């Protein structure tokens, strides 16, 4: 278990809730407000037996600073850009093999909102772009949901 888990009981709760099964071939995004200005976001992906590549961009409505970005699954790409108001997550490439069907946490982001005194995570984090692909079927549909931890 990663050392960051011990640092915050809230992060433990966030990760524990993200283990719930998702519909295969879907992204799950979990967001939790921490204090008056921080937001923790965990991205998770579960394949459907044919998806080999996946990508999600989350739009962040408002100015923010990146506090921390952590790769939770080896080989994942986790990028947060305050300049572009975007968070990007890609699970490891399947490189010709299907990604795991079990929903797996890929990235953890902690950001500090700098634009507003009061804000609601449900209004701040939205799905901007998502794509899934298979070497056999090309671009295939996948879904994404943003859920708030209360």
Buried (B, 14 or more C-beta within 10 A) or exposed (E): EEEBBEEBEBBBBBBEBBEEEBEBBBBBBBBBBBEEBBBBBBBBBBBBEBBBBBBBBBBBBEEBEBBEBBBBBEEBBBBBEBEEBBBBBBBBBBEEEBBBBEBBBBBBBBBBBEEEEEBEBEEBBBBBEBBBBBEEEEEBEBEBEBBEBE
